């Protein structure tokens, strides 16, 4: 286990300019202008799908990219003549947004919907509920209603941006509209903090225990943890220096509760995203178990790359997401339901030989998901969208 001290006080809010600044930046922009619309500015989806994009594009020559909340839309109607493309980032139906979209369509401004999960249709809700293991009427009613709100707004778009190929295929099939692919990637602060963490680990490594990390985040992975629970319990029984650390919201089984009382399972319910990199960096092995169904097949690979850039080995379920990114044994480990025990034990017994795996994973992730490698990809994406569905803004 690595003992890392984080000296930075982290704020949950991302550094998004005040509304007045964003307004006047758009008003005075001499570039083509793209605006993202979101319900809130402080969650993981906004960070990866909007904030990181704005940061990667801040110095490009062609596009000015900014964002507005749904609650701010009434204030930007006067600026519609400045807008070349609107991207609705996982936005759900509301009277305000419906009215805004109607006016935007009248002015022939193209709209695309950015989607990062299979949550936009009621037919997928049972799979999501199965993932969280919560079938109470309140939960069922809430998620069916929420998915319908996503669907109403998504169906009004001219096209979509998806995080993964599997999600792209579902969107193409369900809406019969063009879909573009844009994977998640790092922001600059995430990379900077991760490099600090790697340096700290080189100086402060002390192997007094072997910690398996499970970073669930939301409660949507309750059933996923069950896949690997038996293997972890057996390993903890066999090796007294193996511990489990869970970061996120998770209900524990009776067996896990007992291990928690014994101090063998450590829990952090939620941490700011910058601090999350430190939490990941403290463990020896990152596990990514996923149930085999459509909802999980559309997940992105971010749990792998978040761990890789802080020099942590990953064992992941061998599904479409991770099969396409991890080379088993070279830059991580792929697991079927039957071999979690063997793969985790192999890493535990051979941890001193994991340096090449760690290095290969980190190099690959910076190559694919590094912030400084995204500008050209996003430029090409915007060019293609506007060329394909750009229309002709009647107010320009």
C-alpha positions in Angstrom: 0.0 0.0 0.0 1.1 3.5 -0.8 0.8 6.2 1.8 0.1 9.5 0.0 -0.4 12.8 1.6 -2.5 15.3 -0.4 -1.6 18.8 0.5 -4.1 20.5 -1.7 -7.5 21.7 -0.5 -9.9 20.6 -3.2 -13.2 22.2 -4.2 -16.0 20.1 -5.6 -16.8 22.8 -8.1 -14.9 23.0 -11.4 -13.4 26.3 -12.5 -16.3 27.4 -14.8 -16.4 31.2 -15.4 -19.3 33.2 -14.1 -22.3 33.6 -16.4 -21.5 37.2 -17.2 -18.0 36.2 -18.4 -19.2 33.3 -20.5 -21.9 35.6 -22.0 -19.5 38.3 -23.0 -16.9 35.8 -24.3 -19.6 34.5 -26.6 -20.8 37.9 -27.6 -17.3 39.1 -28.5 -16.1 35.8 -30.1 -14.7 36.1 -33.7 -14.6 32.3 -34.1 -17.3 29.7 -34.8 -19.2 29.2 -31.6 -20.3 26.0 -30.0 -22.2 25.9 -26.7 -22.8 22.9 -24.4 -26.0 22.9 -22.4 -26.1 21.1 -19.1 -28.3 20.8 -16.0 -25.5 21.1 -13.5 -21.7 21.9 -13.6 -20.5 19.7 -10.8 -20.7 16.1 -11.7 -18.5 13.5 -13.4 -20.4 13.6 -16.6 -20.0 17.4 -17.0 -16.3 17.1 -16.2 -15.5 14.5 -18.8 -18.0 15.5 -21.5 -17.9 19.3 -21.3 -15.3 20.8 -19.0 -12.5 18.7 -20.4 -13.5 19.5 -24.0 -13.6 23.2 -23.3 -10.1 23.0 -21.7 -8.7 21.0 -24.7 -10.1 23.6 -27.1 -9.3 26.8 -25.3 -6.4 27.7 -27.6 -7.6 26.4 -30.9 -7.8 28.7 -33.9 -11.3 27.9 -35.2 -13.9 27.3 -32.5 -14.9 29.0 -29.3 -16.4 26.4 -26.9 -18.4 27.4 -23.9 -21.3 26.1 -21.7 -24.5 27.3 -20.2 -27.0 25.8 -17.7 -30.5 25.1 -18.7 -31.5 27.7 -16.0 -29.4 30.3 -17.9 -31.0 29.8 -21.4 -33.5 32.6 -21.1 -30.5 35.1 -20.9 -28.8 34.0 -24.2 -31.7 34.2 -26.7 -30.1 37.5 -28.0 -26.9 35.6 -28.8 -28.4 32.9 -31.0 -27.1 34.6 -34.1 -23.6 33.9 -32.8 -24.1 30.1 -32.4 -23.0 27.5 -35.0 -23.7 24.3 -33.0 -25.5 23.4 -29.8 -24.6 20.3 -27.9 -27.0 19.0 -25.3 -25.0 17.2 -22.7 -27.2 14.5 -21.1 -29.9 17.1 -20.8 -33.4 16.1 -19.7 -36.7 17.5 -20.6 -38.0 20.7 -19.0 -40.3 23.4 -20.2 -37.4 25.8 -20.5 -35.3 23.5 -22.6 -38.3 22.4 -24.8 -39.0 26.1 -25.6 -35.4 26.8 -26.3 -35.1 23.9 -28.7 -38.2 25.0 -30.6 -36.8 28.4 -31.2 -33.3 27.1 -32.1 -34.9 24.8 -34.7 -36.8 27.7 -36.2 -33.5 29.4 -36.7 -32.0 26.3 -38.2 -29.1 26.0 -35.7 -28.0 22.4 -35.5 -28.4 20.5 -32.3 -26.6 17.3 -31.2 -27.1 15.3 -28.0 -24.0 14.0 -26.2 -24.7 10.7 -24.4 -22.4 8.8 -22.1 -24.7 6.0 -20.8 -27.5 3.8 -22.0 -30.2 5.7 -20.1 -32.2 7.4 -22.8 -35.0 4.9 -23.3 -37.3 3.1 -20.9 -36.5 -0.3 -22.4 -33.0 -0.1 -20.9 -34.2 0.9 -17.4 -34.6 -2.7 -16.1 -30.9 -3.3 -16.9 -29.9 -0.2 -14.9 -32.1 -1.2 -12.0 -30.5 -4.7 -12.0 -27.1 -3.0 -11.8 -28.0 -1.1 -8.7 -30.1 -3.9 -7.2 -32.9 -1.5 -6.1 -36.5 -2.4 -7.1 -38.4 -0.2 -4.7 -41.4 1.5 -6.4 -39.9 5.0 -5.8 -36.7 4.0 -7.5 -38.4 2.3 -10.4 -40.8 5.2 -10.9 -38.0 7.7 -10.7 -35.7 6.0 -13.3 -38.5 5.3 -15.8 -39.6 8.9 -15.6 -36.0 10.2 -15.9 -35.3 8.0 -18.9 -38.4 9.3 -20.6 -37.2 12.9 -20.0 -33.9 12.1 -21.6 -35.6 10.4 -24.6 -37.9 13.4 -25.2 -34.9 15.8 -25.6 -32.6 13.3 -27.3 -35.3 12.6 -30.0 -35.4 16.3 -30.8 -31.7 16.4 -31.7 -30.3 16.2 -35.2 -27.6 13.7 -34.2 -25.6 12.3 -31.3 -22.1 12.1 -29.8 -21.3 8.9 -28.0 -18.5 7.8 -25.7 -18.1 4.2 -27.0 -18.8 2.2 -30.1 -21.4 0.0 -28.4 -23.3 3.1 -27.3 -22.9 4.6 -30.8 -24.5 1.5 -32.3 -27.5 1.6 -29.9 -28.1 5.3 -30.7 -27.9 4.6 -34.4 -30.4 1.8 -34.1 -32.8 3.6 -31.7 -33.0 7.0 -33.4 -31.8 6.4 -37.0 -29.7 9.6 -36.9 -26.0 10.3 -37.4 -23.8 9.4 -34.4 -20.2 10.6 -33.9 -17.7 9.0 -31.5 -15.8 11.0 -28.9 -14.2 9.0 -26.0 -13.6 10.4 -22.6 -10.2 11.9 -21.8 -8.2 13.6 -19.0 -8.1 17.3 -18.0 -4.9 19.1 -17.3 -5.3 19.2 -13.5 -6.0 15.5 -13.5 -2.8 14.8 -15.4 -0.8 17.3 -13.2 -2.0 15.7 -10.0 -1.4 12.2 -11.3 2.2 13.0 -12.1 2.7 14.3 -8.6 1.2 11.1 -7.3 3.6 8.9 -9.3 6.6 10.9 -7.9 5.3 10.5 -4.3 4.9 6.8 -4.8 8.5 6.4 -6.0 9.6 8.1 -2.8 7.2 6.8 -0.2 6.4 3.2 -1.2 6.0 0.9 1.8 4.6 -2.6 1.3 3.0 -3.3 4.7 -0.3 -4.6 3.0 -1.7 -5.3 -0.4 -4.8 -3.2 -1.1 -7.4 -4.0 -3.7 -9.3 -0.9 -4.8 -12.9 -0.7 -6.0 -13.9 2.7 -7.2 -17.7 2.5 -7.8 -18.5 6.2 -7.6 -22.3 6.0 -7.8 -24.5 3.2 -6.5 -25.1 1.9 -10.1 -22.4 -0.9 -9.6 -24.0 -2.7 -6.6 -24.4 -6.0 -8.5 -21.0 -5.6 -10.2 -19.1 -6.0 -7.0 -21.0 -9.2 -6.3 -19.2 -10.8 -9.2 -15.8 -10.7 -7.5 -16.9 -10.8 -3.9 -16.4 -14.6 -3.4 -12.9 -14.4 -4.9 -11.9 -11.5 -2.7 -13.2 -13.2 0.5 -11.2 -16.3 -0.3 -8.1 -14.3 -1.0 -8.4 -12.3 2.2 -8.9 -15.6 4.1 -5.7 -17.0 2.5 -3.5 -13.9 2.7 -3.9 -11.8 5.9 -2.1 -8.8 4.3 -4.8 -8.4 1.6 -7.2 -5.5 2.2 -10.1 -4.1 0.2 -10.8 -0.4 -0.2 -14.1 0.8 -1.6 -14.6 4.4 -2.7 -18.2 5.2 -3.5 -21.7 4.3 -2.4 -22.1 0.6 -1.8 -24.2 -1.6 0.4 -22.1 -4.4 1.9 -23.0 -8.1 2.3 -22.8 -9.7 5.7 -19.5 -11.2 4.9 -18.0 -7.9 3.8 -19.6 -6.2 6.8 -17.7 -8.6 9.1 -14.4 -7.9 7.3 -15.1 -4.2 7.6 -15.5 -4.5 11.4 -12.2 -6.4 11.4 -10.6 -3.5 9.7 -9.9 -5.4 6.4 -12.3 -3.4 4.3 -11.9 0.4 4.2 -14.7 2.7 3.0 -14.6 6.2 1.6 -18.1 7.1 0.4 -17.3 10.1 -1.8 -14.3 12.3 -2.6 -13.8 15.3 -4.9 -12.5 14.2 -8.4 -9.0 15.7 -7.9 -8.6 13.8 -4.6 -9.9 10.6 -6.3 -6.6 10.3 -8.1 -4.8 10.2 -4.8 -7.2 7.6 -3.5 -6.7 5.4 -6.6 -2.9 5.9 -6.3 -2.9 4.5 -2.8 -4.0 1.0 -3.8 -2.0 -1.8 -5.3 -4.7 -3.2 -7.7 -7.7 -1.6 -9.3 -10.6 -4.0 -10.0 -13.4 -3.3 -12.6 -16.0 -6.1 -12.4 -19.0 -5.6 -14.6 -22.1 -7.7 -15.2 -22.6 -8.9 -18.7 -25.5 -6.9 -20.1 -26.2 -4.0 -22.5 -26.0 -1.2 -20.0 -22.5 -2.2 -18.9 -21.3 -2.9 -22.5 -21.9 0.8 -23.1 -19.7 2.0 -20.2 -16.5 3.8 -21.1 -13.0 2.8 -20.1 -12.3 5.7 -17.7 -11.9 3.5 -14.6 -8.9 1.9 -16.4 -7.2 5.1 -17.5 -7.8 6.9 -14.2 -5.9 4.1 -12.5 -3.2 3.7 -15.2 -1.9 7.3 -14.9 -1.2 6.9 -11.2 0.7 3.6 -11.8 -1.9 1.2 -10.6 -2.5 -2.2 -12.2 -6.1 -3.0 -13.3 -8.0 -6.2 -13.5 -11.2 -5.7 -15.6 -14.1 -7.8 -16.8 -13.4 -9.1 -20.3 -16.3 -7.4 -22.0 -16.4 -5.2 -25.2 -15.2 -2.1 -23.4 -12.1 -3.5 -21.8 -11.3 -6.2 -24.4 -10.7 -3.5 -26.9 -8.3 -1.5 -24.7 -6.5 -3.9 -22.4 -3.9 -6.4 -23.8 -4.2 -9.2 -21.2 -1.0 -9.5 -19.2 0.8 -6.7 -21.1 -1.0 -3.5 -19.8 -3.6 -4.9 -17.5 -5.6 -8.1 -16.9 -8.9 -9.3 -18.3 -11.1 -11.5 -16.2 -14.0 -13.8 -16.9 -16.3 -14.6 -13.9 -14.4 -17.8 -13.4 -10.8 -16.4 -13.1 -11.0 -13.3 -10.9 -9.4 -15.3 -8.1 -6.5 -16.5 -10.2 -5.8 -13.1 -11.8 -5.9 -11.2 -8.5 -3.7 -13.8 -6.9 -1.2 -13.6 -9.8 -0.8 -9.8 -9.4 -0.5 -10.2 -5.6 2.2 -12.9 -5.8 4.1 -11.2 -8.7 3.6 -7.6 -7.8 7.3 -6.8 -7.9 7.2 -7.9 -11.6 4.3 -5.5 -12.5 6.5 -2.5 -13.5 6.3 -3.3 -17.2 2.6 -3.7 -17.0 2.2 -0.4 -15.2 4.5 1.4 -17.6 2.7 0.0 -20.7 -0.7 1.0 -19.4 0.3 4.5 -18.5 2.0 5.1 -21.9 -1.0 3.8 -23.7 -3.5 5.9 -21.7 -1.5 9.1 -22.2 -1.3 8.3 -25.9 -5.0 7.8 -26.3 -6.6 10.0 -23.6 -4.0 12.7 -22.9 -5.5 16.2 -22.9 -2.9 17.6 -25.3 -3.8 15.0 -27.9 -7.5 15.9 -28.2 -7.6 19.3 -30.0 -7.3 18.0 -33.5 -9.7 15.1 -32.9 -12.3 17.5 -31.6 -11.7 20.0 -34.4 -12.4 17.2 -36.9 -15.4 16.1 -35.0 -17.0 19.6 -35.0 -16.1 20.1 -38.7 -17.8 16.8 -39.6 -20.9 17.5 -37.5 -21.4 21.0 -38.9 -20.7 19.9 -42.5 -23.1 17.0 -42.1 -26.1 18.6 -40.3 -25.0 22.3 -40.1 -28.0 23.8 -41.7 -28.0 27.6 -42.1 -28.4 29.7 -39.0 -31.1 32.2 -40.3 -30.0 34.9 -37.8 -26.4 35.0 -39.1 
